[in-house]
Amino acid sequence: MGRRDTKGELASETPQDRDRLERLVRRLRRGGFLPGDAQPIADMANDADERLFRVITADPNHVLRQFLPKPKRTGYALPPQSTWLRAPCEGRTQLHISYVI
């Protein structure tokens, strides 16, 4: 399968390929295998790609996961989130704005 461009079409797809796929969809609609209000073939392909990507990224043991790029490490040293929501010390009566945000 080729890579997709910004319009959702296959980058290596020719006009003859698109015509052949559209004819196939028309035959499937006529035969009752697809509803009459089915999405265009490009939208169906994009939806299938998104579902496949979600499955691959969710399963660490998926056979295709090895082909995904490794996650980038940012190097940011963020504190654990539980410290962001810590209440001010007991001796203070004023609430600082940093604790509210």
HELIX and SHEET records of a PDB file:
HELIX    1   1 PRO A   15  ARG A   30  1                                  16    
HELIX    2   2 ILE A   41  ALA A   58  1                                  18    
HELIX    3   3 ARG A   65  PHE A   67  5                                   3    
HELIX    4   4 GLN A   81  TRP A   84  1                                   4    
HELIX    5   5 ILE A   97  VAL A  100  1                                   4    
END                                                                             
